[in-house]
Amino acid sequence: MDATKAFRTSDSSAVLAPVFEDMEFKPFRETYKIITFNMIVGMLYPTPETAVCRLLGIVLVLISISPAALIALLDVWHSWQRGDIINIVRHITVLGPCLAAIFKMMLFYYTRDEAWRIIRKIDADHARYNILSESHKEIARRHIQNTQYYSEKCWAITVAVTVLTFPLTAVVLNFYNFVFKEEPVKYMIHDLEKPFSPPEDRFASPYFEIMFGYMAYCSLWYIISFIGFDAFFGVTINHACMKLELACKIMEDAMLEEDRDSRQSRMKEVISEQNDFFSMVELIQETFNFWLGLIVIATMCQICNCMYQIIEGYGIDPKYIIFILGTIAHIYLPCRYAAKLQVTALDVATHLYCCGWEHVNDERARKMVAFMIARAQVPLKITAFNMFYFDMDLFVSILQTSYSLFTLLRS
């Protein structure tokens, strides 16, 4: 089959081709298995048939996390009464992302229709890529491998290391104390006072063992939520960039066509793909708009809290150093992806201009190229709260604002 005939616009109503075992480009679920697993377990995978089950699961997770949140909030209140700002900051640093994980489940459930349409688009595109020419397949292969490595594997490792630092540190310290010390000291994953009891009661058995396992369970939800939801944003942006690069490649091939009808047919395919790209960006904007705004605010507070905990707390704590690095990575990646999408969209105009149209004696083709170049020159931005743009300038601004908040908190 001709490559361009397979390069059709895919929308939410597209009928997906069957997925065979010998296909190189497989559906989203099989291409990004780590992300899919975490999305399914974390009640995030937006399959319409599982909407009711996911809603029930979100409620159950919320109920299971609530005791830890209530105990932490009670400790925050007691710390406020005695003026212990450091302990308040310590609790908020850990409690904030935990509650954010639950909120992301609710938010993704609310935007499940848009998220499902994005996955359907990705599935349809992957099905079409299997029948493209080898030069086009190489572009798709390179983008997908890049996404699998950076947006999936590297991000999963980053989240796991950031979160598991807390339980693993507690396990190592407990093991060392019980093996090498005559009077061992117990360490919790996150130290919480036992409600309405003397402080030392939190280390009594079996309360200590129960809380240790319970906090390990809460840590697991950290990992599942932050891998599934945040990595999905990177996948969608990278896929949109891949669509543009493939469209530019199709345009280059169109300029090599001798037959006028074949040339214009290929150019129409590029226009359709360009329109489908803008449609996908709109879905991405609708799906992640509110989340992007929240992580800007949350990240500034989180970086500020971690810096305060490290400098003004109980000494240099490696856990919070790793945590602050993970927090910076958490805001860097969406800013980096949004900037990548912006640059890729603007580069389309240059690629189209250099596609070889000047060698084609076809007035209609030249007018079509001019139209596509004009459309590509319109700046494309990912916004948060429909108010401010996501790009690398925002990342720098967040770090500066976080430091300003930190100095204000110290004073």
Secondary structure, 3 states (H helix, E strand, C coil): CCCHHHCCCCCCCCCCCCCCCCCCCCCHHHHCHHHHHHHHHCCCCCCHHHHHHHHHHHHHHHHHHHHHHHHHHHHHHHHHHCCCHHHHHHHHHHHHHHHHHHHHHHHHHHCHHHHHHHHHHHHHHHHHHCCCCHHHHHHHHHHHHHHHHHHHHHHHHHHHHHHHHHHHHHHHHHHHHHHHCCCCCCCCCCCCCCCCCCHHHHHCCCHHHHHHHHHHHHHHHHHHHHHHHHHHHHHHHHHHHHHHHHHHHHHHHHCCCCCHHHHHHHHHHHHHHHHHHHHHHHHHHHHHHHHHHHHHHHHHHHHHHHHHHHHHCCCCCHHHHHHHHHHHHHHHHHHHHHHHHHHHHHHHHHHHHCCCHHHCCCHHHHHHHHHHHHHHCCCCCCEECCCEECCHHHHHHHHHHHHHHHHHHHC
